[in-house]
Amino acid sequence: MSKEIFVGNLDFEIRDEKLKELFSEFGEIEEANVILDKNDKRKSKGFGFVTFSDAEDAKKAVSEMNGKEVNGREITVNEAKEKEEKPRRSFSHHDNPMPKDDMYWTTKEFN
């Protein structure tokens, strides 16, 4: 069963292939992805994910690589967690109208 790990505090020059190379000694890797800035695909966000074919290999990688220095940075390695779904924020007044009590000033006559 495959298992995904999170790798944080990566050097911004590290890309997918280098990430895969760093963790390949622990077992077969299905996928290694460094997360890139959505507005500038050339810039790393400094973290990524590695998916191992075997959960035991992933566990070993976490225990041996967490806190290890890579390219002058101490990386954080732990079990990946499902991303929490956050409710989308709406900035439209149609979705969140003001209560009528707060709108008295728009209809009040001034003498």
Backbone as a printed PyTorch tensor [residue, N CA C, xyz], in Angstrom:
tensor([[[  0.8400,  -1.1880,   0.0000],
         [  0.0000,   0.0000,   0.0000],
         [  0.8810,   1.2460,   0.0000]],

        [[  0.6000,   2.1860,  -0.8890],
         [  1.4350,   3.3820,  -0.9900],
         [  1.1750,   4.3360,   0.1740]],

        [[  2.1800,   5.1680,   0.4360],
         [  2.1000,   6.1150,   1.5490],
         [  2.7960,   7.4050,   1.1460]],

        [[  2.1510,   8.5350,   1.4120],
         [  2.7000,   9.8340,   1.0540],
         [  3.2860,  10.5200,   2.2810]],

        [[  4.4450,  11.1720,   2.0770],
         [  5.0570,  11.9500,   3.1470],
         [  5.1870,  13.4020,   2.7040]],

        [[  5.2180,  14.2760,   3.6810],
         [  5.4010,  15.7120,   3.4730],
         [  6.8590,  16.0500,   3.7350]],

        [[  7.4360,  16.8940,   2.8930],
         [  8.8190,  17.3480,   3.0800],
         [  8.8020,  18.8720,   3.0490]],

        [[  9.1510,  19.4860,   4.1630],
         [  9.1090,  20.9400,   4.2680],
         [ 10.4700,  21.5620,   4.4920]],

        [[ 10.5210,  22.8680,   4.3420],
         [ 11.7260,  23.6810,   4.4970],
         [ 12.7980,  23.3050,   3.4720]],

        [[ 12.3400,  22.9720,   2.2740],
         [ 13.2680,  22.6300,   1.1940],
         [ 13.9650,  23.8700,   0.6520]],

        [[ 15.1850,  23.6850,   0.1880],
         [ 15.8890,  24.7260,  -0.5400],
         [ 15.0560,  25.0520,  -1.7830]],

        [[ 14.9350,  26.3140,  -2.1270],
         [ 14.0730,  26.7310,  -3.2310],
         [ 14.5830,  26.2940,  -4.6070]],

        [[ 15.8000,  25.7720,  -4.6690],
         [ 16.3620,  25.2940,  -5.9370],
         [ 16.0190,  23.8240,  -6.1940]],

        [[ 15.5380,  23.1110,  -5.1870],
         [ 15.2230,  21.6820,  -5.3380],
         [ 13.9590,  21.5100,  -6.1660]],

        [[ 14.0280,  20.5840,  -7.1300],
         [ 12.8810,  20.2600,  -7.9900],
         [ 12.5500,  18.7770,  -7.8340]],

        [[ 11.5440,  18.3130,  -8.5600],
         [ 11.0240,  16.9520,  -8.4330],
         [ 12.1010,  15.8700,  -8.4850]],

        [[ 12.9690,  15.9360,  -9.4770],
         [ 13.9870,  14.8900,  -9.6520],
         [ 14.9440,  14.8170,  -8.4630]],

        [[ 15.3610,  15.9650,  -7.9630],
         [ 16.2640,  16.0110,  -6.8190],
         [ 15.5640,  15.4790,  -5.5600]],

        [[ 14.2950,  15.8190,  -5.3990],
         [ 13.5240,  15.3250,  -4.2540],
         [ 13.4330,  13.8050,  -4.3120]],

        [[ 13.1470,  13.2770,  -5.4820],
         [ 13.0760,  11.8280,  -5.6610],
         [ 14.4230,  11.1790,  -5.3530]],

        [[ 15.4880,  11.7900,  -5.8200],
         [ 16.8420,  11.2850,  -5.5740],
         [ 17.1610,  11.2590,  -4.0750]],

        [[ 16.7640,  12.3010,  -3.3480],
         [ 17.0260,  12.3860,  -1.9010],
         [ 16.3930,  11.2300,  -1.1250]],

        [[ 15.2270,  10.7740,  -1.5740],
         [ 14.4840,   9.7640,  -0.8250],
         [ 14.5300,   8.3680,  -1.4370]],

        [[ 15.1660,   8.2110,  -2.5780],
         [ 15.1650,   6.9230,  -3.2780],
         [ 15.8820,   5.8100,  -2.5180]],

        [[ 16.7950,   6.1560,  -1.6370],
         [ 17.5090,   5.1310,  -0.8720],
         [ 16.6030,   4.3760,   0.1040]],

        [[ 15.4160,   4.9190,   0.3670],
         [ 14.5150,   4.2960,   1.3440],
         [ 13.5220,   3.3160,   0.7220]],

        [[ 13.4220,   3.3200,  -0.5980],
         [ 12.5110,   2.3840,  -1.2530],
         [ 11.9890,   2.9290,  -2.5670]],

        [[ 11.0800,   2.1750,  -3.1620],
         [ 10.5150,   2.5620,  -4.4530],
         [  9.5860,   3.7570,  -4.3080]],

        [[  9.8360,   4.7590,  -5.1290],
         [  9.0410,   5.9840,  -5.0930],
         [  8.1170,   6.0150,  -6.2970]],

        [[  6.8460,   6.1940,  -6.0410],
         [  5.8640,   6.3110,  -7.1130],
         [  5.8620,   7.7200,  -7.7020]],

        [[  6.0420,   8.7120,  -6.8170],
         [  5.9390,  10.1020,  -7.2600],
         [  6.6490,  11.0170,  -6.2710]],

        [[  7.2730,  12.0650,  -6.7910],
         [  7.8900,  13.0950,  -5.9560],
         [  7.5620,  14.4420,  -6.5910]],

        [[  6.9390,  15.3160,  -5.8180],
         [  6.5050,  16.6180,  -6.3450],
         [  6.9120,  17.7490,  -5.4190]],

        [[  7.6300,  18.7240,  -5.9680],
         [  7.8930,  19.9660,  -5.2600],
         [  6.7730,  20.9070,  -5.6730]],

        [[  6.1510,  21.5570,  -4.7100],
         [  5.0340,  22.4510,  -4.9820],
         [  5.5700,  23.8020,  -5.4470]],

        [[  5.0310,  24.2520,  -6.5840],
         [  5.4680,  25.5170,  -7.1850],
         [  4.4130,  26.5920,  -6.9870]],

        [[  4.8640,  27.8310,  -6.9910],
         [  3.9780,  28.9760,  -6.8780],
         [  3.0080,  28.9750,  -8.0600]],

        [[  1.7160,  29.1360,  -7.7920],
         [  0.7310,  29.0630,  -8.8710],
         [  0.8410,  30.2360,  -9.8410]],

        [[  1.4060,  31.3580,  -9.3930],
         [  1.5530,  32.5250, -10.2670],
         [  2.8830,  32.5470, -11.0100]],

        [[  3.8650,  31.8490, -10.4860],
         [  5.1840,  31.7970, -11.1190],
         [  5.7180,  30.3800, -10.9920]],

        [[  5.4640,  29.5630, -11.9880],
         [  5.8030,  28.1320, -11.9610],
         [  7.3070,  27.8670, -11.8710]],

        [[  8.1150,  28.9100, -11.9300],
         [  9.5650,  28.7230, -11.7780],
         [  9.9930,  28.7860, -10.3190]],

        [[  9.1020,  29.2440,  -9.4250],
         [  9.4490,  29.4310,  -8.0120],
         [  8.8560,  28.3230,  -7.1460]],

        [[  9.7170,  27.6750,  -6.3850],
         [  9.2830,  26.6520,  -5.4300],
         [  8.6540,  27.3290,  -4.2180]],

        [[  7.6920,  26.6360,  -3.5970],
         [  7.1090,  27.1360,  -2.3530],
         [  7.8670,  26.5860,  -1.1370]],

        [[  8.8970,  25.7670,  -1.3860],
         [  9.7370,  25.2740,  -0.2980],
         [  9.2380,  24.0070,   0.3750]],

        [[  8.2830,  23.3290,  -0.2390],
         [  7.8360,  22.0460,   0.3070],
         [  7.3670,  21.1440,  -0.8230]],

        [[  7.2200,  19.8650,  -0.4870],
         [  6.7830,  18.9080,  -1.4970],
         [  6.2790,  17.6340,  -0.8550]],

        [[  5.9670,  16.6650,  -1.7090],
         [  5.4300,  15.3880,  -1.2620],
         [  6.1200,  14.2520,  -2.0040]],

        [[  6.3540,  13.1740,  -1.2800],
         [  6.9480,  11.9680,  -1.8610],
         [  6.0040,  10.8140,  -1.5550]],

        [[  5.6580,  10.0440,  -2.5900],
         [  4.7880,   8.8860,  -2.4060],
         [  5.6000,   7.6160,  -2.5850]],

        [[  5.6690,   6.8210,  -1.5280],
         [  6.3790,   5.5480,  -1.5490],
         [  5.4070,   4.4220,  -1.8860]],

        [[  5.9130,   3.4000,  -2.5620],
         [  5.0910,   2.2310,  -2.8820],
         [  4.7290,   1.4530,  -1.6230]],

        [[  5.6150,   1.4780,  -0.6280],
         [  5.4280,   0.7000,   0.5990],
         [  5.3930,   1.6350,   1.8110]],

        [[  4.4080,   1.4780,   2.6590],
         [  4.2440,   2.3220,   3.8390],
         [  5.4220,   2.2100,   4.7990]],

        [[  6.0280,   1.0330,   4.8980],
         [  7.1750,   0.8570,   5.7960],
         [  8.3820,   1.6710,   5.3190]],

        [[  8.5640,   1.7610,   4.0050],
         [  9.6560,   2.5810,   3.4560],
         [  9.4220,   4.0520,   3.7840]],

        [[  8.1810,   4.4880,   3.6900],
         [  7.8360,   5.8760,   4.0170],
         [  8.1270,   6.1670,   5.4820]],

        [[  7.7640,   5.2270,   6.3490],
         [  7.9880,   5.3860,   7.7870],
         [  9.4890,   5.5080,   8.0870]],

        [[ 10.2890,   4.6930,   7.4200],
         [ 11.7380,   4.7320,   7.6000],
         [ 12.3100,   6.0690,   7.1120]],

        [[ 11.8120,   6.5480,   5.9870],
         [ 12.2710,   7.8350,   5.4500],
         [ 11.9590,   8.9730,   6.4160]],

        [[ 10.7770,   8.9470,   7.0130],
         [ 10.3970,   9.9850,   7.9740],
         [ 11.3500,   9.9690,   9.1630]],

        [[ 11.5960,   8.7930,   9.7220],
         [ 12.4400,   8.7160,  10.9260],
         [ 13.8940,   9.0880,  10.6420]],

        [[ 14.3850,   8.7970,   9.4560],
         [ 15.7930,   9.0740,   9.1570],
         [ 16.0450,  10.4470,   8.5400]],

        [[ 15.0460,  11.0220,   7.8780],
         [ 15.2790,  12.2930,   7.1800],
         [ 14.7630,  13.5220,   7.9320]],

        [[ 13.8280,  13.3480,   8.8670],
         [ 13.3130,  14.5000,   9.6020],
         [ 14.4360,  15.1600,  10.3940]],

        [[ 14.6440,  16.4500,  10.1650],
         [ 15.6880,  17.1940,  10.8610],
         [ 17.0420,  17.1490,  10.1800]],

        [[ 17.1610,  16.3940,   9.1030],
         [ 18.4290,  16.2910,   8.3770],
         [ 18.6820,  17.5730,   7.5890]],

        [[ 19.9570,  17.9610,   7.4880],
         [ 20.3150,  19.1470,   6.7300],
         [ 20.4900,  18.7880,   5.2570]],

        [[ 19.7810,  19.5230,   4.4020],
         [ 19.8740,  19.3400,   2.9550],
         [ 20.0740,  20.7160,   2.3290]],

        [[ 21.1810,  20.8830,   1.6370],
         [ 21.5270,  22.1740,   1.0030],
         [ 21.4860,  23.3350,   2.0050]],

        [[ 21.9700,  23.0730,   3.2080],
         [ 22.0590,  24.1170,   4.2270],
         [ 20.7680,  24.3970,   4.9850]],

        [[ 19.7390,  23.5910,   4.7500],
         [ 18.4580,  23.7980,   5.4470],
         [ 18.0450,  22.5150,   6.1480]],

        [[ 17.5540,  22.6590,   7.3740],
         [ 17.0760,  21.5100,   8.1370],
         [ 15.6430,  21.2000,   7.6870]],

        [[ 15.4760,  20.0780,   7.0070],
         [ 14.1590,  19.7610,   6.4570],
         [ 13.2430,  19.1200,   7.4940]],

        [[ 11.9670,  19.2910,   7.2820],
         [ 10.9240,  18.6750,   8.1010],
         [ 10.2970,  17.5780,   7.2670]],

        [[ 10.2420,  16.3770,   7.8200],
         [  9.6510,  15.2530,   7.1000],
         [  8.6690,  14.5590,   8.0360]],

        [[  7.4270,  14.4350,   7.5960],
         [  6.4410,  13.7000,   8.3780],
         [  5.3570,  13.1400,   7.4620]],

        [[  4.4940,  12.3560,   8.0570],
         [  3.4080,  11.7410,   7.3090],
         [  2.4860,  12.8280,   6.7520]],

        [[  2.1630,  12.7090,   5.4740],
         [  1.2650,  13.6870,   4.8560],
         [ -0.1460,  13.4990,   5.3890]],

        [[ -0.8480,  14.6010,   5.5690],
         [ -2.2310,  14.5700,   6.0350],
         [ -3.1240,  15.0820,   4.9250]],

        [[ -4.3650,  14.6580,   4.9450],
         [ -5.3330,  15.1490,   3.9590],
         [ -5.5060,  16.6510,   4.1390]],

        [[ -5.5780,  17.3520,   3.0390],
         [ -5.7830,  18.7940,   3.0920],
         [ -7.1970,  19.0810,   3.5790]],

        [[ -7.3000,  19.9800,   4.5510],
         [ -8.6090,  20.3600,   5.0770],
         [ -9.3230,  21.2230,   4.0610]],

        [[-10.5860,  20.9260,   3.8520],
         [-11.4030,  21.7600,   2.9760],
         [-11.8990,  22.9560,   3.7760]],

        [[-11.5320,  24.1300,   3.3320],
         [-12.0010,  25.3440,   3.9920],
         [-13.1560,  25.9050,   3.1820]],

        [[-14.1510,  26.4430,   3.8500],
         [-15.2620,  27.0320,   3.0940],
         [-14.7650,  28.2190,   2.2770]],

        [[-15.2740,  28.3340,   1.0780],
         [-14.8870,  29.4500,   0.2230],
         [-15.4710,  30.7350,   0.7710]],

        [[-14.6790,  31.7830,   0.7430],
         [-15.1530,  33.0830,   1.1980],
         [-15.7980,  33.8090,   0.0380]],

        [[-16.8750,  34.4630,   0.3280],
         [-17.5700,  35.2320,  -0.6960],
         [-17.4890,  36.7070,  -0.3390]],

        [[-17.1990,  37.5070,  -1.3310],
         [-17.1270,  38.9490,  -1.1030],
         [-18.2830,  39.6790,  -1.7780]],

        [[-19.2260,  38.9310,  -2.2760],
         [-20.3760,  39.5010,  -2.9580],
         [-21.4570,  39.8480,  -1.9470]],

        [[-22.0190,  41.0350,  -2.0490],
         [-23.0960,  41.4160,  -1.1270],
         [-24.3680,  40.6350,  -1.4090]],

        [[-24.4580,  40.0190,  -2.5980],
         [-25.6500,  39.2230,  -2.9190],
         [-25.6810,  37.9310,  -2.1110]],

        [[-24.5020,  37.4050,  -1.7890],
         [-24.4270,  36.1690,  -1.0190],
         [-24.5790,  36.4100,   0.4780]],

        [[-24.3060,  37.6150,   0.9050],
         [-24.3470,  37.9240,   2.3260],
         [-24.9570,  39.3220,   2.4980]],

        [[-26.2480,  39.4610,   2.2670],
         [-26.8550,  40.7960,   2.3240],
         [-26.8510,  41.3590,   3.7380]],

        [[-26.8240,  42.6700,   3.8090],
         [-26.8940,  43.3430,   5.1040],
         [-28.2900,  43.1900,   5.6760]],

        [[-28.4040,  43.0530,   6.9760],
         [-29.7400,  43.0190,   7.5790],
         [-30.4380,  44.3560,   7.3410]],

        [[-31.7440,  44.3220,   7.2200],
         [-32.5150,  45.5430,   6.9410],
         [-32.3570,  46.5940,   8.0390]],

        [[-32.1550,  46.1610,   9.3010],
         [-31.9930,  47.1110,  10.4020],
         [-30.7850,  48.0160,  10.1910]],

        [[-29.7650,  47.5050,   9.5480],
         [-28.5530,  48.2810,   9.3320],
         [-28.6700,  49.2130,   8.1300]],

        [[-29.7660,  49.1340,   7.4100],
         [-29.8880,  49.9260,   6.1990],
         [-30.8300,  51.1170,   6.3870]],

        [[-31.2410,  51.4080,   7.6270],
         [-32.1900,  52.5020,   7.8690],
         [-31.6900,  53.8170,   7.3230]],

        [[-30.4250,  54.0540,   7.3800],
         [-29.8620,  55.3410,   6.9640],
         [-30.0350,  55.6020,   5.4790]],

        [[-30.2800,  54.5730,   4.6890],
         [-30.4350,  54.7850,   3.2550],
         [-31.8210,  55.3090,   2.8950]],

        [[-32.7940,  55.1300,   3.7800],
         [-34.1600,  55.5370,   3.4660],
         [-34.6760,  56.6580,   4.3700]],

        [[-33.9380,  56.9840,   5.3850],
         [-34.3780,  57.9920,   6.3440],
         [-34.2850,  59.3920,   5.7210]],

        [[-35.3170,  60.1800,   5.9660],
         [-35.3060,  61.5490,   5.4620],
         [-34.5780,  62.4460,   6.4430]],

        [[-33.8330,  63.3970,   5.8940],
         [-33.1160,  64.3300,   6.7430],
         [-33.7910,  65.6970,   6.6400]],

        [[-34.0000,  66.3210,   7.7740],
         [-34.6480,  67.6380,   7.8100],
         [-33.6280,  68.7180,   7.9910]]])
